[in-house]
Amino acid sequence: MKYLIPLFVLVVFLGACSQGPVSEHPESIEEKRALLKEKQTALKEITAQITQLEKEINELDPSASVKARRLVTTAVVQRTDFQHFVEIQGSVQADDYVDVTSETAGRILRLAAKEGDNVRAGQLIAELDLEQLKKQMSEVEKSLELAKTVYERQKRLWDQNIGSEIQYLEAKNGKERLEKSMETLQYQLTKSKVYAPASGVVERVVLQAGEIAMPGAPILQILNPQKLKVVAAVPETYLRAVSRGEKVKVRLPALNVEQEARVTLIGSSIDPSNRTFEVEADIQSQNGLIKPNLLAVMFIKDDEQKGVVAIPQEMVQQEVSGKDFVYIKGEAEDGPVARKVYVRTGKSFRGNVVIEDGLQGGEELILDGARGLAENEPIKVQAESERLGQNG
């Protein structure tokens, strides 16, 4: 019955606290903060009293200690290799973007492809109206007939030593010049049909049937969906962390897809506006699911540590003072108990954190049930995992 007296005192104390000034309804922020601080102090004192009472009860009644054991799960802490990656947002871009252009000017008579069509290299894309070119050829042809006649007559005179040499040479040059002009026009006439220079998908139609195509101006654009890359602007602080040919991880949040990619290009200059440099990495097309301008995340490894202790970050708790700690399985005379171990944490990645000090490896870390434990609180191990410390 002795241990019931302190418990009774605690109940009376809690009742007194609950019957405090119920009319406390502070209005200002300063009053609210003062009341919060007062309640936190009272809660801390009550928690300490509860812990002390439980300890006294367990000492006076051993059977209560057995009943009060909390079920927990544990896992043996292992040393492992830890890799830390920095996440850089980027986007998917096409590595093979081709403009289909005409080599001569002309009105488009027929367009044989539309947006979204799959085309192959050498496929007919457009037919041009070159009627004006044909008329130019007719004019040159008439001029060439006259030039040939003048040249033949001038040649006969020259063969008979009649006339001047300059007249003969001018006639010959005029004929040959018109012949070359005819060859050029005939070559341009063969360009009335425009063919695809590469295979891919029609991404954009620039000109429609009836519009004028000019030399070098795109009629439509072809995208090769099999050749894609992720482009990211990386802060200059990670300049040493990435190199050409290195493998990086690329994640596409919209598709929930992650794959390895190889860095193919590193920018040769720093953008002065945001202090970043460009990094490109080739990726696979994933059966056409990946589209240009799709949001991507590039993971660049900036740190790697060998043989360190790494545990789930959620297992690290923090005191009011700011100290980090974990609970491990300890042994007492009447069975296993929870032992509080203060730790110093390092880098974290994907839910795992490096423990720089406090754990050496081989300890049994308490997992489920660790929240709300107290120092030296009796525990019962319900299940035990094989190992910890795997870095994703």
C-alpha positions in Angstrom: 0.0 0.0 0.0 3.0 2.3 0.5 3.4 3.0 -3.2 -0.3 4.0 -3.5 0.3 7.1 -1.4 2.6 8.9 -3.9 0.1 7.9 -6.7 -2.7 9.5 -4.7 -0.7 12.6 -4.2 -0.2 12.8 -8.0 -3.9 12.3 -8.7 -4.7 15.1 -6.3 -2.0 17.3 -8.0 -3.4 16.6 -11.5 -6.9 17.4 -10.2 -5.7 20.6 -8.8 -4.1 21.5 -12.1 -7.3 20.7 -14.0 -9.3 22.8 -11.6 -7.0 25.8 -12.2 -8.1 29.0 -13.7 -10.5 27.6 -16.4 -11.3 31.2 -17.3 -7.8 31.6 -18.8 -8.4 32.8 -22.3 -5.5 35.0 -23.2 -6.0 37.3 -26.1 -2.6 38.7 -27.0 0.2 36.6 -28.4 2.5 37.5 -25.5 -0.1 36.1 -23.0 -0.6 33.0 -25.1 3.1 32.3 -25.2 3.4 32.8 -21.5 0.6 30.4 -20.8 2.1 27.8 -23.2 5.4 28.0 -21.4 3.7 27.6 -18.0 1.8 24.5 -19.2 4.9 23.0 -20.8 6.8 23.4 -17.5 3.9 21.8 -15.6 3.8 18.9 -18.0 7.5 18.3 -17.7 7.2 18.2 -13.9 4.2 15.8 -14.1 6.0 13.5 -16.5 9.0 13.3 -14.2 6.7 12.5 -11.3 5.0 9.8 -13.3 8.4 8.2 -14.2 9.5 8.3 -10.6 6.2 6.7 -9.4 6.5 3.9 -12.0 10.0 3.2 -10.9 8.9 3.0 -7.2 6.0 0.8 -8.1 8.3 -1.6 -10.0 10.7 -1.7 -7.1 7.9 -2.5 -4.6 5.9 -4.9 -6.9 8.2 -7.0 -9.2 5.1 -8.6 -10.8 4.0 -5.1 -12.0 7.3 -4.7 -13.9 6.7 -7.9 -15.9 3.2 -6.7 -16.8 4.4 -3.3 -17.8 6.9 -4.5 -20.4 6.4 -2.8 -23.7 6.4 -4.8 -26.9 9.1 -3.6 -29.3 10.9 -4.7 -32.4 14.7 -4.5 -32.7 17.3 -4.8 -35.5 21.0 -5.2 -35.3 22.9 -2.1 -36.4 25.4 -2.9 -39.2 28.2 -0.9 -40.8 27.6 -0.2 -44.5 28.6 2.0 -47.4 26.6 5.3 -47.5 26.0 7.3 -50.6 24.6 10.8 -50.6 23.0 12.3 -53.7 22.0 15.9 -54.4 18.6 16.3 -56.2 18.6 18.7 -59.2 15.4 19.5 -61.1 15.6 19.4 -64.9 13.6 18.5 -67.9 13.6 16.0 -70.8 14.7 17.3 -74.1 15.0 15.8 -77.6 18.5 15.1 -78.7 17.5 14.7 -82.3 15.3 17.5 -83.6 15.3 17.9 -87.4 13.8 20.7 -89.5 12.5 19.5 -92.9 13.4 22.3 -95.4 13.2 22.9 -99.1 16.2 23.7 -101.2 14.3 25.9 -103.6 11.4 28.3 -103.4 7.9 27.3 -104.4 4.3 27.0 -103.4 3.4 23.9 -101.5 0.9 21.8 -103.6 0.5 18.9 -101.2 1.7 18.1 -97.6 2.0 14.4 -97.1 2.4 14.4 -93.3 0.7 15.9 -90.3 1.5 16.4 -86.6 1.9 13.1 -84.8 2.6 11.0 -87.9 5.5 8.6 -87.8 7.8 9.1 -90.8 10.9 7.3 -92.0 14.0 8.8 -93.6 13.5 9.3 -97.3 9.7 9.5 -97.0 7.9 12.1 -99.2 6.9 15.1 -97.1 5.8 17.8 -99.5 5.4 18.6 -103.2 6.2 22.1 -104.5 4.8 24.0 -107.5 7.8 25.1 -109.6 5.9 26.5 -112.5 7.9 29.7 -112.4 11.1 27.7 -112.6 9.8 26.0 -115.7 9.1 29.3 -117.3 12.6 30.4 -116.5 13.9 27.3 -118.1 11.9 28.1 -121.3 13.4 31.5 -121.4 17.0 30.2 -121.0 16.3 27.5 -123.5 15.4 30.1 -126.2 18.4 32.2 -125.3 20.6 29.0 -125.5 19.3 28.2 -129.0 20.3 31.7 -130.2 23.7 31.4 -128.4 24.4 28.1 -130.1 23.6 29.5 -133.5 25.8 32.5 -133.0 28.6 30.3 -131.7 28.4 27.9 -134.6 28.6 30.8 -137.2 31.3 32.5 -135.3 33.3 29.2 -135.2 33.0 28.7 -138.9 34.3 32.2 -139.6 37.1 31.7 -137.1 38.0 28.4 -138.8 38.3 30.3 -142.1 40.4 33.0 -140.4 37.6 35.5 -140.8 36.6 37.8 -137.9 38.4 38.5 -134.6 39.3 36.0 -131.9 37.4 38.0 -129.2 34.1 37.7 -131.1 34.6 33.9 -131.2 35.4 33.7 -127.5 32.4 35.9 -126.6 30.1 33.6 -128.6 31.6 30.5 -127.0 31.3 31.9 -123.4 27.7 33.0 -124.0 26.7 29.5 -125.1 28.5 27.8 -122.2 27.1 30.2 -119.6 23.6 29.5 -120.7 24.3 25.8 -120.7 25.4 26.0 -117.1 22.3 28.1 -116.2 20.1 25.4 -117.8 21.9 22.7 -115.7 21.2 24.7 -112.5 17.5 25.1 -113.4 17.2 21.4 -114.2 18.7 20.5 -110.9 16.4 22.9 -109.0 13.4 21.3 -110.9 14.3 17.9 -109.3 13.8 19.5 -105.9 10.1 19.9 -106.3 9.7 17.0 -103.9 10.8 17.3 -100.3 11.8 14.2 -98.4 12.3 13.5 -94.7 16.0 13.6 -93.8 15.6 11.4 -90.7 13.1 9.0 -89.1 10.9 10.1 -86.2 7.6 11.7 -85.3 6.2 14.9 -86.8 6.3 17.3 -83.8 5.2 20.5 -85.5 3.9 21.6 -88.9 5.2 25.0 -89.8 3.7 25.6 -93.3 0.5 24.3 -94.8 -0.5 23.5 -98.4 -0.8 26.7 -100.4 1.9 28.6 -98.5 5.3 29.5 -100.0 8.3 27.5 -99.0 11.6 29.3 -99.0 15.1 27.7 -99.1 16.3 26.9 -95.6 12.9 27.7 -93.9 11.3 24.7 -92.1 8.2 23.2 -93.5 7.8 20.9 -90.5 9.9 19.5 -87.6 10.7 15.9 -86.9 11.5 14.6 -83.5 13.3 11.3 -82.9 11.6 10.0 -79.7 14.3 7.3 -79.2 17.1 9.9 -78.6 16.2 11.8 -75.5 18.2 13.5 -72.8 17.7 15.1 -69.4 19.1 18.6 -69.0 19.6 20.2 -65.6 21.1 23.4 -64.3 23.5 22.3 -61.5 24.8 24.8 -58.9 28.4 25.7 -59.2 29.1 24.3 -55.7 28.8 20.8 -57.2 31.3 21.4 -60.0 33.6 18.7 -58.6 30.8 16.2 -58.0 30.0 15.4 -61.6 32.2 14.5 -64.6 31.6 13.5 -68.2 30.9 9.8 -68.6 29.8 9.4 -65.0 26.5 7.6 -64.3 23.7 9.5 -62.5 20.2 8.5 -61.5 17.3 10.1 -63.2 13.8 10.1 -61.9 10.6 11.1 -63.8 8.0 11.9 -61.1 5.0 11.9 -63.5 5.7 8.3 -64.7 7.2 7.1 -61.3 10.1 5.8 -63.4 13.8 5.9 -62.4 16.8 4.8 -64.5 20.5 5.2 -64.7 21.9 7.7 -67.3 25.4 8.6 -68.4 26.5 12.2 -68.4 27.2 13.2 -72.0 27.9 16.9 -71.7 29.0 19.4 -69.0 28.6 23.1 -69.7 31.8 25.0 -70.3 30.6 28.1 -68.6 28.7 29.3 -65.5 25.5 31.2 -65.9 26.1 34.5 -64.1 22.4 35.0 -63.4 21.9 31.9 -61.2 25.5 30.5 -60.8 24.7 27.2 -62.4 26.2 25.1 -65.2 24.4 22.8 -67.6 24.6 19.0 -67.3 23.1 16.6 -69.9 22.6 12.9 -69.6 21.1 10.5 -72.2 18.1 8.4 -71.2 16.0 5.6 -72.7 12.7 6.3 -74.3 10.6 3.7 -72.3 8.4 2.7 -75.3 7.5 6.3 -76.2 6.1 7.2 -72.7 8.8 9.8 -72.1 8.1 13.1 -73.8 10.2 16.2 -74.3 9.7 18.9 -71.6 8.7 16.3 -69.1 9.8 17.2 -65.6 12.8 15.2 -64.4 15.0 15.0 -61.3 18.7 14.2 -61.6 20.5 12.6 -58.6 24.2 13.5 -58.6 26.4 11.7 -56.0 28.3 14.3 -54.0 29.5 12.1 -51.1 30.3 8.5 -50.4 31.4 7.0 -47.1 32.7 3.5 -46.5 31.8 1.3 -43.5 29.7 3.8 -41.5 26.7 3.3 -39.3 23.5 4.4 -41.0 20.0 3.9 -39.5 16.5 5.0 -40.4 16.2 8.7 -39.7 12.8 8.3 -38.1 14.5 6.4 -35.2 16.4 9.5 -34.1 14.5 11.4 -31.5 15.3 14.8 -30.0 15.1 16.1 -26.5 13.8 19.5 -25.6 17.4 20.6 -25.2 18.0 19.7 -28.8 20.1 16.6 -28.2 19.6 13.6 -30.5 19.2 10.1 -29.1 18.0 6.6 -30.0 17.0 3.7 -27.9 18.8 0.4 -28.0 18.2 -2.9 -26.2 20.0 -3.2 -22.9 20.0 -6.0 -20.2 19.0 -5.7 -16.6 18.7 -8.3 -13.8 15.0 -8.8 -14.5 15.3 -8.8 -18.3 15.8 -6.5 -21.3 15.3 -2.7 -20.9 15.5 0.4 -23.1 18.8 2.2 -23.0 19.0 5.8 -24.2 22.1 6.6 -26.3 22.9 10.1 -27.4 24.1 10.3 -31.0 25.6 12.8 -33.4 24.1 12.6 -36.9 25.6 13.3 -40.3 24.3 13.4 -43.8 21.0 11.8 -44.7 19.4 10.5 -47.9 16.2 8.7 -48.6 15.3 8.1 -45.0 18.7 6.9 -43.8 21.0 9.0 -41.7 24.7 8.5 -40.9 25.5 8.2 -37.2 28.9 9.9 -36.7 29.1 9.2 -32.9 27.1 7.2 -30.4 26.7 3.9 -32.2 29.6 1.6 -33.2 27.6 -1.2 -34.9 26.3 -4.4 -33.4 23.8 -2.8 -31.1 20.2 -3.8 -31.2 18.3 -0.7 -32.2 14.7 -0.4 -31.0 12.4 0.2 -33.9 8.7 -0.1 -33.4 7.7 1.1 -29.9 10.7 3.4 -29.5 8.5 6.5 -29.3 7.4 7.2 -25.7 10.0 4.9 -24.1 11.8 5.9 -21.0 15.4 5.2 -19.8 15.7 1.7 -18.3 12.0 0.9 -19.1 11.4 -2.8 -19.3 10.7 -4.1 -22.8 9.8 -7.3 -24.5 11.2 -8.0 -28.0 8.3 -9.1 -30.2 10.3 -9.5 -33.4 13.8 -8.9 -34.5 14.9 -7.8 -37.9 18.1 -9.1 -39.5 20.0 -6.0 -40.2 20.0 -2.2 -40.6 21.9 0.4 -42.5 21.1 -0.3 -46.2 21.5 2.8 -48.2 18.9 3.2 -51.0 
